[in-house]
Amino acid sequence: MQNPESISYLTQREAAEVDEILMGPLGFSVDQLMELAGLSVATSIAEVYKPSEYSRVLAICGPGNNGGDGLVAARHLHHFGYKPSVCYPKRTQKPLYNGLVTQLESLSVPFLSVEDLPVDLPEDFDILVDAMFGFSFHGSPRPPFDDLIQKLVQLCNFAQNHQKSPVTVSVDIPSGWHVEEGDVSGEGVKPDMLVSLTAPKLCAKKFTGPHHFLGGRFVPSSIVDKFKLHLPPYPGTSMCVRIGKPPQIDISALRQNYISPELLEEQVAADPIDQFRKWFDEALAAGLREPNAMALSTVGKDGKPSSRIVLLKGVDKDGFVWYTNYESQKAHELSENPHASLLFYWDGLNRQVRVEGSVQKVPDEESEQYFHSRPRGSQIGAIASKQSTSIPGRHILHQTYKELEEKYSDGSLIPKPKHWGGYRLKPQLFEFWQGQQSRLHDRLQYIPQEIDRKLVWKIVRLAP
């Protein structure tokens, strides 16, 4: 995130000169730049508008390079999990553009003529990508783009008075804007997101929407120096970077209306461990990140609860296993009160599982076996870190780690620390939670009962 006041903005002439240098002495081809630009647009969209909520995309593409950026963005959005459609009324008959059309058609991305566009765009689309005209455009838009711009302008006005309407994303220059002076006539597109490419153009100073991103991570230092550009650093490996602060959000207004299959008593397993395994396997199959992550809550003798995320490393009929430092805060609390609660949250499936029970250490040979199954770096890390103790800085950790790394550089066995090992929670209560519409969630609780000297689990439905 960068302060927009500290960013450089290009005039129309400077923007054209930058492109000439990139595609001249610096050896870039137009298709390379178009690919990087379209990817930047797609990643910017994905930063803000998740496909779970904004899946239906209409890319309106003009006849020039800006339209080509839109075609590339549509292809990447398809691979990101969106459902793009393309309106490309004035096709450029050149191999580059024909190839982009072929690529999209091979992915079964629909192409819609202007006549085929639905009358009520908000009913059919969640995101409208304005890729009609770039910084080299002069004059007034001709048919059919004049009408298409009017459609987008009307939707922007509609959005101010209605809660549900598609968001508009403009590529580099909002259509209808002057490259340097902005929306002079007041009849241009007023996008929710502007994705500036290479460097923002002067008109971007007039952008007042909530999301301004810069894309095109290819500007070499020679161009930065020649034009005295001040551009924000890109985070990590990202192809886009936010300019300005993200919009303030009313936390109380954040909510999801879950849509899930019903969780019915007659459909779940009689044994909660079996039901847990079923849900865990489904979380794995869904590709959720770290489905074995669980919140572990403990309470010491002072009665104050504490929670942290740990990783499940085993589950069977005897319970749930994780590993940690026996001198950590959670370990001290478990020594004072050997009861705990686990909570699994699988966001992509609208599911939670809560497990309560008694806790005891696993046998040392079991901890030993698991310790030596870990990567050597993790083994050294377990020795280097005196978990939950105060340290003066990260350099202490790195220094200790490096010393241990050198000590065991010969590949010899790294001994498991005596203060490191596993815990097993023996379940005494389960609750399976499935999110549903209007907060009418499903909650099924498993409670152990003894019948004829045999342990059985009673299933009880709880009100959400």
Disulfide bonds with the S-S distance in Angstrom:
none
